[in-house]
């Protein structure tokens, strides 16, 4: 269904073009996430962060983003063509204009076009430089500091031989974060390649570690899936390389010491960094800007903005007393003002007198610290007991932000009651709303509020009650993650972890949360990892491993391979240390799946063998899944007799356990071996049976896998139209499931058969898209298969040189993987490329190698 969208023909600048794009998005009435889904269904790629960044800038977005967005908003082919024509005309107009001091629209000077004959860009995020804009929103209540802001801009604007660093220091509550964020927004135009921001939580119990921060930064810069390095040093090198020639502002907020920020500092000569800390960071270089408290007039101005001129003028003495008692500390003034703003019937004198009393009780502390503590204590004591208890419980949560359901678990209440308590805390500004997406709120505690609450936890809540609350939190996390994974039903394991959940939300609360399981997981991923890690630290091994196991499907679909490996390696160590063999078996099985995806086959064999060895006490379902994984890796390595044996064992165990997922997976694996050994009709019988069983059970991932393999069978017989139909249906199912890797498998081979049908343009476009997606996932086998298909496409077009280059790259990857069958296939193609270039000797040499490979162990696979 198409939508009538505005035509772009009249725009004359990039800014006007982007403004009209924003209008198109608004007219569609669709959220960023809905647009991403629409684009994916149409075979495109429209990440939420990329789209938001593009629409919040005035520079010209890439052609692919523009056309994908217009199409996702409901534009028909004619409308899409109009937008393409208008963008091209705008590029020509702006490129013919006199050169300015900076780069042209949408292209920094250090980011050349660098396109190959296949229309590819070997750059991050599929050829498009992402422009991260991670700064929080600027505060509407930011007052004063004009001279400080001007000084910061001057210091950061000074030219130098390398990157510029500004260290902003001052006492807690002086407004360092607000100042850094405000200054970042003022300077944003100087850093057109983006702004990175992180709260390092340097003075909390759980400060952010550089490894995790670098992972988040790399993702914001466009590095996804398995391409995020697993070692700290490698992350540092990649991060600094990506920023080497960019104009980027990095804000490192709330640092504990120089050690915490050292690895996060960019080295590019055009970058700048703002670091904030409560300490002086005396061992750190850079320019320095200490922030002091507000003078009395500025403090009064802040209070007037919060309460109104009439109210503060009517009680001017009390207003001045509040500012004076707070010592000019912005946080203290803000907290006192927020309480009064939420209670318009309160006289200002009530708060002024209370603050004065608190100052006398805590006169041993520094004046600034007294004001903050007095304000927070006063707010805390004025709340009802249930709200105070909720605040204390929230301070036990790991991580920095959270939704409402964790509080429901901590308090053993339903979701509406938890949401009401959170609203009460937001009203008195002890809780911040971190984000809002589609009506769902995420919250954040200021670290000083968290400190106050944790002090109260120690005084007011018994250890037994704390332990019970954390047990409920772990149970709720496990139950929700397990339900989300079961809804997606992508993993061949097909085994629930729900029996380990000690507490769970009611169905009426759970169902709305998981209406979109992938969206829920994307919001909760970091929090769930933190919950699992917290439980492992407490020695609660079995349910913590259950949560780590339940997250496997979600990690896989989202391509969060670095999170997957890090958490489950931690879980495995804990299980082995506790001599918990069943838990260790679960994690070994999941890590076997991960290392298979990442083409680390020796590790995968070890994990699956250990899982099979330790799974005796877990029943036939786990043994079936471990045997199936082991069989799959043996098949990839060409160990066909071992593979068939393990697949047969898995098939029998899966049927005895009524585990349809694993049954289909094992039967399909035997069919693939038949196909690779030339028994096409036998393979097609297997795949057809798998397709029928999957459809009868509603197991859509199995249906997609069977269709992909049927497509391969038709391709082997030369029935390319039938193969293309199977691949299209498989890709559609995987797209609906959110399984981008599965969809890429189908899209890659669809491109191959289209080329073989003579549809060169469309086929090569799909292959180009598949190649950069495989590289994004870090999937070497898929990358090799796509390069092979591209080599065949170049041969069909009579282009010897690019055909040889693609074939050599595919052969190199298959050598690295150890895939003998496909190595021989790739060598055949390489020989044809040599022959096309009249290099007869080279062709004979490569053909001889292919024959030698075939005489050895066969191997590898259709995906």
C-alpha positions in Angstrom: 0.0 0.0 0.0 1.5 3.3 -1.1 1.2 6.7 0.6 1.0 10.1 -1.0 4.3 11.8 0.0 5.6 15.3 -0.8 7.8 15.6 -3.9 11.3 16.9 -3.4 11.7 18.7 -6.7 11.8 22.2 -5.3 14.5 21.8 -2.6 17.7 23.7 -3.3 19.9 22.9 -0.3 20.8 19.8 1.8 19.1 21.3 4.8 15.9 21.7 2.9 16.2 18.2 1.6 16.6 16.7 5.1 13.8 18.9 6.4 11.5 17.5 3.8 12.6 13.9 4.7 11.6 14.7 8.3 8.2 15.7 7.0 7.9 12.4 5.1 8.7 10.5 8.2 6.2 12.5 10.2 3.5 12.0 7.6 4.0 8.2 7.7 3.1 8.2 11.4 5.6 5.4 11.9 8.1 5.0 14.7 11.8 4.5 13.9 11.5 0.9 14.8 8.5 0.4 12.6 10.4 2.0 9.7 13.3 -0.4 10.3 10.9 -3.3 10.1 9.3 -2.1 6.9 12.7 -1.6 5.3 13.8 -5.1 6.3 10.6 -6.6 4.8 11.5 -4.8 1.5 15.0 -6.2 1.5 16.6 -3.0 2.8 18.5 -1.9 5.9 17.5 1.1 8.0 19.1 1.0 11.5 17.3 3.2 14.0 20.5 5.0 15.2 21.6 5.7 11.6 18.2 7.1 10.6 17.9 9.2 13.7 21.3 10.7 13.2 20.7 11.4 9.5 17.4 13.2 10.2 18.9 15.3 13.0 21.7 16.7 10.7 21.6 19.1 7.8 24.1 17.2 5.6 22.8 15.2 2.7 22.1 11.5 3.7 23.3 8.6 1.5 21.2 7.7 -1.5 20.5 4.2 0.0 19.2 5.7 3.2 17.0 8.2 1.4 15.4 5.7 -1.0 15.0 3.0 1.7 13.3 5.6 4.0 10.9 6.8 1.3 10.0 3.2 0.4 9.5 2.3 4.1 7.2 5.3 4.6 4.9 4.0 1.9 6.3 5.7 -1.2 5.7 3.9 -4.6 8.3 3.3 -7.2 7.5 6.6 -9.0 7.9 8.6 -5.7 11.2 6.8 -4.9 12.5 7.6 -8.4 11.6 11.3 -7.8 13.6 11.4 -4.6 16.6 9.7 -6.3 16.5 12.2 -9.1 16.2 15.2 -6.7 19.1 13.9 -4.6 21.3 13.5 -7.6 20.5 17.0 -8.8 21.3 18.4 -5.4 24.7 16.6 -5.4 25.5 18.1 -8.8 24.4 21.5 -7.7 26.4 21.5 -4.5 29.5 19.9 -6.0 29.6 22.6 -8.7 29.5 25.4 -6.1 32.7 27.1 -4.9 34.6 25.0 -2.5 34.1 25.8 1.2 36.5 25.3 4.0 35.0 22.0 5.0 34.1 18.8 3.2 31.2 18.6 0.7 27.7 17.6 1.8 27.6 14.2 3.5 31.2 13.3 2.7 34.2 14.1 4.9 37.4 14.5 3.0 38.8 11.4 4.6 36.0 9.1 3.5 36.5 8.5 -0.3 33.9 6.8 -2.5 36.1 3.7 -3.0 33.5 1.6 -4.8 34.4 -1.7 -6.5 32.8 -3.1 -9.6 30.3 -4.9 -7.5 29.1 -1.6 -6.0 30.7 -2.4 -2.6 32.4 -0.2 0.0 34.8 -2.0 2.3 33.9 0.4 5.2 32.1 0.1 8.5 28.3 -0.5 8.4 28.1 -1.5 4.7 29.8 1.5 3.2 28.1 4.2 5.2 29.8 6.1 7.9 27.5 6.4 10.9 27.3 9.7 12.7 26.7 9.0 16.3 24.9 11.6 18.4 24.9 10.2 21.9 24.8 13.4 23.9 21.8 13.5 26.2 19.3 16.3 25.6 20.4 19.7 26.7 18.7 20.9 29.9 16.1 23.6 29.6 17.0 24.7 33.1 20.6 25.3 32.4 21.4 28.8 33.9 24.4 30.9 34.4 27.9 29.5 33.5 28.1 31.8 30.4 31.7 32.7 31.1 32.6 29.0 31.8 30.9 27.9 28.6 32.8 30.5 26.6 36.1 29.5 28.2 35.4 25.8 27.5 34.7 26.7 23.8 37.9 28.7 23.6 40.0 25.9 25.1 38.5 23.2 22.9 38.8 25.4 19.9 42.5 26.1 20.2 44.6 24.5 17.5 47.3 22.1 18.5 49.4 19.2 17.3 47.0 16.6 18.4 43.6 16.0 20.1 42.4 18.5 22.7 41.2 17.4 26.2 39.2 19.5 28.6 39.1 18.3 32.2 36.0 19.7 34.1 36.2 19.2 37.9 34.3 20.3 40.9 32.4 18.9 43.9 29.4 16.5 43.7 26.3 18.3 42.6 28.0 21.3 41.1 26.6 20.6 37.7 29.5 19.1 35.8 27.3 16.7 33.7 24.9 19.5 32.8 27.8 21.7 31.9 29.5 19.1 29.7 26.3 18.2 27.9 25.4 21.8 27.3 28.9 22.7 26.1 28.8 19.6 23.8 25.6 20.8 22.2 27.1 24.3 21.7 30.1 22.8 20.0 28.2 20.1 18.0 28.6 22.0 14.7 32.4 21.9 15.1 32.3 18.1 15.2 30.2 17.1 12.2 31.3 13.4 12.4 29.4 13.0 15.7 29.5 13.1 19.5 30.0 10.2 21.8 28.9 10.2 25.4 29.1 7.9 28.4 28.4 8.1 32.1 31.4 6.2 33.6 29.7 6.0 37.0 33.1 6.5 38.5 31.9 6.8 42.1 29.2 4.1 42.1 29.7 0.6 43.2 29.7 -0.5 39.6 31.9 1.9 37.6 31.8 1.4 33.8 34.8 -0.5 32.6 36.7 0.6 29.4 36.1 -2.8 27.7 32.3 -2.4 27.8 32.4 1.3 27.0 34.5 0.7 23.9 32.1 -2.0 22.8 29.2 0.5 23.0 31.2 3.2 21.2 32.2 0.8 18.4 28.6 -0.2 17.9 27.6 3.5 17.8 30.3 4.0 15.1 28.8 1.2 13.0 30.8 -1.9 14.1 28.3 -4.7 14.6 28.0 -8.4 15.5 31.1 -10.5 15.5 33.3 -7.7 14.2 33.5 -6.1 17.7 36.9 -7.3 18.9 37.0 -9.6 21.9 40.2 -8.2 23.4 40.6 -4.8 25.1 43.7 -3.9 23.1 42.0 -4.7 19.8 39.0 -2.6 20.8 41.3 0.3 21.6 43.1 0.1 18.3 39.9 -0.2 16.2 38.3 2.7 18.1 41.3 5.0 17.6 41.6 4.0 14.0 38.0 4.8 13.3 38.4 8.3 14.9 41.8 9.0 13.4 40.6 11.3 10.7 37.2 12.3 12.0 36.1 15.4 13.8 34.5 13.9 16.8 33.7 15.1 20.3 33.9 12.5 23.1 32.3 13.3 26.5 33.5 11.0 29.3 31.3 11.9 32.3 31.8 11.2 36.0 35.3 9.6 35.8 36.8 8.1 38.9 40.5 8.6 37.9 42.8 8.9 34.9 43.1 5.1 34.6 39.3 4.8 33.8 39.5 7.2 30.9 43.0 6.5 29.5 41.8 3.8 27.0 38.8 5.9 25.9 40.8 8.9 24.7 40.8 9.4 20.9 44.2 10.1 19.3 42.9 11.8 16.1 44.2 15.3 15.6 40.7 16.7 14.9 39.0 15.1 18.0 38.3 16.7 21.4 37.4 15.1 24.7 35.6 16.5 27.7 36.2 14.6 30.9 34.3 15.4 34.1 35.2 14.2 37.6 34.7 15.0 41.3 38.4 14.6 41.8 41.1 16.8 40.4 42.6 14.1 38.1 46.0 15.6 38.9 47.8 12.8 37.0 45.9 13.5 33.7 47.0 16.0 31.1 44.9 18.5 29.2 43.3 21.9 29.8 41.4 22.3 33.0 38.2 24.1 34.0 37.2 23.9 37.7 33.5 24.7 38.3 32.5 26.5 41.4 29.1 27.0 43.0 26.5 29.4 41.7 26.5 32.9 43.1 23.3 34.0 45.0 21.7 35.8 42.0 22.2 32.9 39.6 20.9 30.5 42.2 17.8 32.6 42.7 17.4 32.7 38.9 17.4 28.9 38.8 14.8 28.8 41.6 12.6 31.4 39.9 12.7 29.3 36.6 11.4 26.3 38.6 8.8 28.0 40.8 7.8 31.1 38.9 8.6 34.8 39.6 5.4 35.4 41.6 5.9 32.6 44.1 9.6 33.4 44.8 8.9 37.2 45.0 6.1 36.6 47.5 8.6 34.8 49.8 11.9 36.4 48.7 13.6 36.0 52.1 12.8 32.2 52.1 13.9 31.9 48.5 17.3 33.5 49.4 17.6 31.4 52.4 17.1 28.2 50.3 19.9 29.3 47.9 22.2 30.3 50.7 21.6 27.1 52.7 22.3 25.0 49.6 25.6 26.7 49.3 24.9 27.7 45.7 25.2 24.0 44.7 23.0 23.5 41.6 21.9 20.0 42.5 20.8 21.0 46.0 18.8 24.0 44.7 17.3 21.9 42.0 16.2 19.2 44.5 14.6 21.7 46.8 13.0 23.5 43.9 11.6 20.3 42.5 10.0 19.4 45.8 8.3 22.8 45.9 7.3 22.7 42.3 5.6 19.3 42.9 3.7 20.8 45.9 2.4 24.3 45.0 0.6 24.5 48.3 3.8 24.4 50.3 5.2 27.7 51.5 8.9 28.2 50.7 9.6 28.7 54.4 8.8 25.1 55.1 11.7 23.9 53.0 14.0 26.8 54.1 13.5 25.9 57.7 14.0 22.2 57.1 17.3 22.8 55.2 18.6 25.0 58.0 17.8 22.2 60.5 19.6 19.6 58.4 22.6 21.9 58.1 23.0 22.0 61.9 22.7 18.2 62.2 25.4 17.6 59.6 27.7 20.5 60.4 30.7 18.3 60.4 30.5 18.0 56.6 31.6 20.5 53.9 29.1 23.1 53.1 28.4 21.9 49.6 28.0 18.3 50.7 25.7 19.4 53.5 23.3 21.0 51.0 23.0 18.0 48.8 22.6 15.5 51.7 20.1 17.8 53.5 18.0 18.1 50.4 18.0 14.4 49.6 17.4 13.5 53.3 14.5 15.9 53.5 12.9 14.6 50.3 13.4 11.0 51.5 11.9 11.5 54.9 8.8 13.3 53.4 7.9 10.3 51.3 5.5 7.6 52.4 7.1 4.4 53.7 6.2 2.4 50.6 8.0 4.9 48.4 11.0 5.1 50.6 11.2 1.3 50.5 10.9 1.3 46.7 13.8 3.8 46.5 16.0 1.6 48.7 15.2 -1.5 46.6 16.0 0.3 43.4 19.6 1.0 44.6 20.1 -2.8 44.6 19.6 -3.0 40.8 22.7 -3.4 38.6 23.5 -1.1 35.7 22.6 2.5 35.1 19.0 2.5 33.8 16.0 0.2 34.2 12.3 -0.3 33.3 9.4 -0.8 35.7 9.3 -4.6 35.8 12.5 -5.0 37.9 11.0 -3.0 40.7 7.8 -5.2 40.5 10.1 -8.2 41.1 12.1 -6.6 43.9 8.9 -5.6 45.8 6.8 -8.7 44.9 4.0 -6.5 43.4 2.3 -6.3 40.0 3.5 -4.0 37.3 0.9 -1.2 37.7 1.8 -0.8 41.4 5.5 -0.6 40.6 4.8 2.0 37.9 2.8 4.1 40.4 5.7 4.0 42.8 8.2 5.1 40.1 5.9 7.9 39.2 6.0 9.1 42.8 9.8 9.1 42.8 9.9 11.0 39.5 7.5 13.6 40.9 9.9 14.5 43.7 12.9 14.2 41.3 14.7 11.5 43.1 14.3 9.5 39.9 15.0 10.6 36.3 13.3 9.4 33.2 16.2 8.2 31.1 14.2 7.5 27.9 10.7 7.0 26.5 10.0 4.7 23.5 6.5 3.9 22.4 5.1 4.8 25.8 7.6 2.6 27.7 9.7 4.5 30.2 13.2 3.7 31.4 14.5 5.3 34.6 17.8 6.3 36.1 18.9 7.1 39.7 21.4 9.9 40.2 24.5 8.4 41.8 24.0 10.6 44.9 20.5 9.4 45.3 21.7 5.9 44.8 24.2 6.4 47.6 21.6 7.7 50.0 19.3 4.7 49.2 22.1 2.2 49.8 22.9 3.7 53.1 19.2 3.2 54.0 19.2 -0.3 52.7 21.9 -1.2 55.2 19.9 0.4 58.1 16.4 -0.6 57.2 16.3 -3.8 55.2 17.5 -7.2 56.6 20.0 -9.3 54.6 17.4 -12.1 54.2 14.9 -9.7 52.6 17.6 -8.3 50.3 18.5 -11.8 49.1 14.9 -12.7 48.5 14.4 -9.5 46.5 17.4 -10.3 44.3 16.2 -13.9 43.8 12.9 -12.6 42.6 14.7 -10.2 40.2 16.7 -13.0 38.8 13.6 -15.2 38.4 11.7 -12.4 36.6 14.7 -11.8 34.2 15.0 -15.5 33.5 11.3 -16.0 32.9 11.0 -13.0 30.5 14.2 -13.9 28.6 13.0 -17.5 28.2 9.6 -16.4 27.0 11.1 -14.0 24.5 13.4 -16.7 23.2 10.6 -19.2 23.0 8.5 -16.7 21.0 11.2 -16.2 18.5 12.0 -20.0 18.4 15.1 -19.6 16.4 17.5 -21.9 18.4 17.4 -25.6 17.6 17.8 -26.4 21.3 14.0 -25.9 21.9 14.4 -26.3 25.7 12.9 -24.0 28.2 14.7 -22.7 31.3 11.5 -21.5 33.0 11.6 -24.1 35.7 14.6 -22.3 37.2 12.6 -19.1 37.6 11.8 -18.5 41.3 9.4 -15.6 40.5 7.6 -14.3 37.5 5.3 -11.6 36.4 1.7 -12.5 35.8 0.6 -13.2 32.2 -1.3 -9.9 32.0 1.9 -8.0 32.8 4.2 -10.3 30.7 2.3 -10.3 27.4 2.4 -6.6 26.7 6.1 -6.4 27.6 6.9 -9.2 25.1 4.6 -8.1 22.3 7.7 -7.4 20.3 10.4 -9.7 21.9 13.3 -8.4 19.9 12.5 -4.8 20.7 12.2 -5.8 24.4 15.5 -7.5 24.3 17.2 -4.6 22.6 16.0 -2.4 25.4 16.9 -4.8 28.2 20.1 -6.5 26.8 22.6 -4.7 29.0 20.4 -4.9 32.1 19.9 -8.7 31.7 23.6 -9.2 31.3 24.1 -7.2 34.5 21.5 -9.2 36.4 23.2 -12.5 35.3 26.6 -11.2 36.3 25.3 -10.0 39.7 23.8 -13.4 40.4 27.1 -15.1 39.4 28.9 -12.8 41.8 26.6 -13.9 44.5 27.2 -17.5 43.8 23.7 -18.3 42.6 24.9 -20.5 39.7 22.1 -22.6 38.3 19.5 -19.8 37.7 22.2 -17.4 36.6 23.4 -19.9 34.0 19.8 -20.5 33.1 19.5 -16.8 32.3 22.7 -16.8 30.3 21.4 -19.8 28.4 18.0 -18.2 27.7 19.8 -15.2 26.2 21.5 -17.4 23.6 18.7 -17.0 21.0 18.4 -13.3 21.6 22.2 -12.8 21.3 22.2 -14.8 18.1 19.3 -13.0 16.4 20.8 -9.6 17.3 24.3 -10.6 16.4 25.6 -9.6 19.9 28.4 -12.2 19.6 30.8 -10.3 21.9 28.2 -10.1 24.7 27.3 -13.8 24.2 30.9 -15.0 24.5 31.8 -12.8 27.5 28.8 -13.6 29.6 28.7 -17.4 28.9 32.5 -17.8 29.5 31.9 -16.2 32.8 28.9 -18.5 33.5 31.0 -21.5 32.4 33.8 -20.7 34.9 31.2 -20.3 37.7 29.6 -23.6 36.9 32.9 -25.5 36.7 34.0 -23.9 40.0 30.8 -24.9 41.7 31.1 -28.4 40.1 27.6 -27.9 38.6 27.8 -30.3 35.7 24.3 -29.7 34.3 24.9 -26.0 34.2 28.3 -26.5 32.6 26.7 -28.7 30.0 24.2 -26.0 29.1 26.9 -23.3 28.6 29.2 -25.6 26.7 26.3 -26.3 24.3 25.6 -22.6 23.8 29.3 -21.7 23.3 29.6 -24.5 20.8 26.8 -22.8 18.8 28.6 -19.4 19.0 32.0 -20.7 18.0 30.4 -22.5 15.1 28.9 -19.3 13.9 32.3 -17.6 14.3 34.0 -20.4 12.2 36.1 -21.5 15.2 35.5 -25.2 14.6 38.2 -26.8 16.9 36.7 -24.8 19.8 33.2 -25.7 18.7 34.1 -29.4 18.7 35.5 -29.2 22.2 32.4 -27.4 23.6 29.9 -29.8 22.0 31.9 -32.8 23.1 32.0 -31.5 26.7 28.3 -30.7 26.5 27.6 -34.3 25.4 29.8 -35.7 28.2 28.2 -33.6 31.0 24.6 -33.7 29.8 23.8 -37.2 31.1 21.8 -35.8 34.0 19.8 -33.4 31.8 17.7 -35.8 29.9 17.5 -36.7 26.1 16.7 -33.1 24.9 20.0 -31.7 25.9 21.9 -34.7 24.7 20.1 -34.4 21.4 21.0 -30.8 21.0 24.7 -31.4 21.9 24.9 -34.3 19.4 23.3 -32.2 16.7 25.8 -29.4 17.2 28.7 -31.8 17.2 27.4 -33.4 14.0 27.1 -30.0 12.3 30.7 -29.1 13.0 31.9 -32.5 11.8 29.9 -32.0 8.6 31.5 -28.6 8.1 34.9 -30.1 8.5 34.1 -32.9 6.0 34.0 -35.7 8.6 30.9 -37.2 7.1 30.8 -40.6 8.8 31.1 -38.9 12.3 28.5 -36.3 11.3 26.0 -38.9 10.1 26.5 -40.9 13.3 25.9 -37.9 15.6 23.0 -36.7 13.5 21.3 -40.1 13.7 21.8 -40.2 17.5 20.5 -36.7 17.8 17.4 -37.5 15.7 16.5 -40.5 17.9 17.0 -38.6 21.1 15.0 -35.6 19.9 12.1 -37.8 18.9 12.1 -39.5 22.3 12.0 -36.0 23.9 9.4 -34.7 21.5 11.8 -31.9 20.7 10.7 -30.9 17.2 13.2 -28.1 16.8 16.2 -30.5 17.2 14.5 -33.3 15.3 14.2 -31.0 12.2 17.7 -29.7 12.6 19.2 -33.2 12.7 17.1 -34.5 9.8 18.0 -31.5 7.8 21.7 -32.0 8.5 21.6 -35.6 7.1 19.9 -34.2 4.0 22.7 -31.7 3.5 25.3 -34.5 3.6 23.2 -36.3 0.9 23.2 -33.2 -1.1 27.0 -32.6 -0.8 27.7 -36.1 -1.8 25.5 -35.9 -5.0 22.5 -37.7 -3.7 20.1 -34.9 -4.7 16.9 -36.8 -4.8 17.5 -38.4 -1.4 18.3 -34.9 0.0 15.2 -33.4 -1.4 13.1 -36.1 0.3 14.7 -35.2 3.6 14.2 -31.5 3.1 10.6 -31.9 2.1 9.9 -34.0 5.2 11.6 -31.3 7.4 9.4 -28.6 5.7 6.2 -30.5 6.4 7.2 -31.3 10.1 8.2 -27.7 10.7 4.9 -26.3 9.2 2.8 -28.8 11.2 4.6 -27.8 14.4 4.6 -24.0 13.6 8.5 -24.1 13.8 9.2 -21.3 11.3 13.0 -21.3 11.6 12.9 -25.0 10.6 10.6 -24.1 7.7 13.1 -21.4 6.5 16.1 -23.8 6.8 14.3 -26.5 4.8 13.4 -24.0 2.1 17.0 -22.8 1.8 18.2 -26.4 1.4 15.4 -27.2 -1.1 16.7 -24.1 -3.0 20.2 -25.5 -3.0 18.8 -28.8 -4.3 17.0 -27.1 -7.2 20.2 -25.1 -7.9 22.2 -28.3 -8.1 19.7 -29.6 -10.7 19.9 -26.4 -12.7 16.2 -25.6 -11.8 17.0 -21.9 -11.1 13.4 -20.5 -11.1 12.4 -23.1 -8.5 15.5 -22.4 -6.5 14.9 -18.7 -6.5 11.3 -19.2 -5.3 12.5 -21.3 -2.3 15.2 -18.7 -1.4 12.7 -15.8 -1.6 10.3 -17.6 0.8 13.1 -18.5 3.2 14.3 -14.9 3.3 10.8 -13.7 3.9 10.3 -16.0 6.9 13.7 -15.1 8.4 13.0 -11.4 8.0 9.7 -11.8 9.8 11.5 -13.5 12.6 14.1 -10.8 12.8 16.8 -13.4 12.0 19.1 -11.3 9.8 21.8 -14.0 9.5 19.3 -16.5 8.3 17.8 -14.0 5.8 21.3 -13.3 4.5 22.0 -17.0 3.9 18.9 -17.1 1.7 19.6 -13.7 0.0 23.2 -14.7 -0.9 22.0 -17.8 -2.8 19.1 -16.0 -4.3 21.6 -13.5 -5.8 23.6 -16.4 -7.2 20.7 -18.1 -8.9 19.5 -14.8 -10.3 22.9 -14.3 -11.9 22.7 -17.8 -13.4 19.2 -16.9 -14.8 20.8 -13.9 -16.6 19.4 -11.3 -14.1 22.9 -9.8 -13.5 22.0 -6.5 -12.1 19.6 -7.7 -9.4 21.7 -10.7 -8.6 24.9 -8.8 -8.1 23.0 -6.2 -5.9 21.8 -8.9 -3.6 25.3 -10.5 -3.5 26.8 -7.1 -2.6 24.3 -6.6 0.2 25.0 -10.2 1.5 28.8 -9.6 1.5 28.8 -6.6 3.8 26.2 -8.2 6.1 28.4 -11.3 6.4 31.3 -9.1 7.2 29.2 -7.3 9.8 28.3 -10.6 11.4 32.0 -11.8 11.2 30.7 -14.9 9.4 33.7 -16.2 7.3 31.9 -19.0 5.6 29.1 -16.8 4.3 31.7 -14.2 3.2 33.5 -16.9 1.2 30.3 -18.2 -0.4 29.3 -14.7 -1.5 32.8 -14.0 -2.9 32.5 -17.3 -4.8 29.1 -16.3 -6.2 30.5 -12.8 -7.2 33.4 -14.5 -9.0 30.9 -16.6 -11.0 29.0 -13.5 -11.8 32.1 -11.8 -13.1 32.9 -14.9 -15.2 29.4 -14.7 -16.7 30.1 -11.1 -17.6 33.4 -12.0 -19.2 35.6 -10.1 -16.7 38.6 -12.2 -16.0 40.5 -10.0 -13.5 37.7 -9.3 -11.0 36.6 -12.9 -11.3 40.1 -14.1 -10.3 40.3 -11.5 -7.5 36.9 -12.7 -6.0 37.8 -16.4 -6.5 41.2 -16.0 -4.8 39.5 -14.3 -1.8 36.9 -17.1 -1.5 39.6 -19.8 -1.8 41.7 -18.0 0.9 38.8 -18.0 3.3 37.8 -21.6 2.7 41.5 -22.6 3.3 41.3 -20.7 6.6 38.0 -22.4 7.6 39.1 -25.9 6.5 36.2 -26.4 4.1 37.5 -29.0 1.6 34.4 -29.4 -0.6 33.9 -25.7 -1.1 37.6 -25.2 -1.4 37.6 -27.5 -4.4 34.5 -25.6 -5.8 36.3 -22.3 -5.4 39.4 -23.6 -7.0 37.3 -24.7 -10.0 36.1 -21.2 -10.4 39.6 -19.8 -10.0 40.8 -22.1 -12.7 38.1 -20.8 -15.1 39.2 -17.2 -14.3 42.8 -18.1 -15.3 41.5 -19.7 -18.5 39.4 -16.7 -19.3 42.6 -14.5 -19.0 44.4 -17.0 -21.3 46.6 -18.1 -18.4 46.5 -21.8 -19.4 49.4 -22.8 -17.2 47.8 -21.1 -14.2 44.4 -22.8 -15.0 46.1 -26.3 -15.1 47.9 -25.7 -11.9 44.7 -24.7 -10.0 42.7 -27.6 -11.6 45.4 -30.0 -10.3 45.1 -28.6 -6.8 41.3 -28.9 -6.9 41.6 -32.6 -7.9 44.1 -33.2 -5.1 41.6 -31.6 -2.6 38.8 -33.8 -3.8 40.9 -36.9 -3.3 41.4 -35.9 0.3 38.7 -35.3 3.0 35.5 -33.7 1.6 33.7 -31.0 3.6 31.6 -28.0 4.2 28.3 -27.0 3.4 25.2 -25.1 2.4 24.1 -22.8 5.2 
